[in-house]
């Protein structure tokens, strides 16, 4: 029997030395794959455009391939943003978009990166530079506007509709900010609403179909149905009958003058402009997100169940909703008086004024 012999043949083993690959070209291809994953998960075009820009700015500020970024690089970028006066939420967005991209690299590209560049991926975002969801404009520090302050602002907007140079945009802004407050929507959720998303016959108050609700942990859109409470159905009926026809015929509900969707930054700037016209001091001004927090707080103060508010706002957990709730300074006293009044009414069989 012939003696067996071992032969060495050309194979495809993983190279021992890093392959000569341009890191910037490889990172650009990874960014394209990351964006493709957003589309596969159903992210809206507006969200994708916004996040692409944010990711590009973050990577440019880091000035090195993502797999080479260190904790010190993250500290440097976040520190530079703080020096330039960027808000806590903006700094948090930079950190979160990089963290998501790095997580994508670890799940999809770790073997290629180690083979090509000799780097084993370790996320540089740690407990010391991960942004907490608390900042200068956090619900934990700044209370939302009171019901009286919100009512005064909407009264100002109603009066302005009659005198504004352009009736359409002024009336649209009124309906849009009423929707942000009464439905507790995020700015981007409102900007992505379309006219077929308004269902007046669904439920006792009618409902909005928020198809592009924000998902947690980059999970993609999380649709929900939101009731049109506190007369919002009447506001939107008026808007669709009298105001929306003055804009181009597109599906967008709160359209700009070309018929397209308003960017969330535009919504924020519109609110800032309107409050400047109102002439209130800076301490009495608020953001679109503060209207969402006000929705949570005011509904909680009047006895709406926290789970119902959670579902309305589209939060994953009640604990997230609790971070939005900032009761008034007399909330405990008011609750006590209502409880005492209710007990006395049961004992005496009469309604008791508080």
Secondary structure, DSSP 8 states (H G I E B T S, - for coil): ---------------SS-----HHHHHHHHHHHHHHHHHHTT--HHHHHHHHHHHHHHHHHHTS-GGG--HHHHHHHHHHHHHTT--HHHHHHHHHHHHHHHHHHHHHTHHHHHHHH---------TTTS--S--TT-TTTS----HHHHHHHHHHHHHHHHH-S-HHHHHHHHHHHHHHHHH---HHHHHT-BGGGEETTSTTT-EEEETT---GGG-----EEEE-TTTHHHHHHHIIIIIGGGS-SSSBSSB-TTS-B--HHHHHHHHHHHHHHHT--GGG---HHHHHHHHHHHHHHTT--HHHHHHHHT-SSHHHHHHH----TTHHHHHHHHHHHHHHHHHHSS----
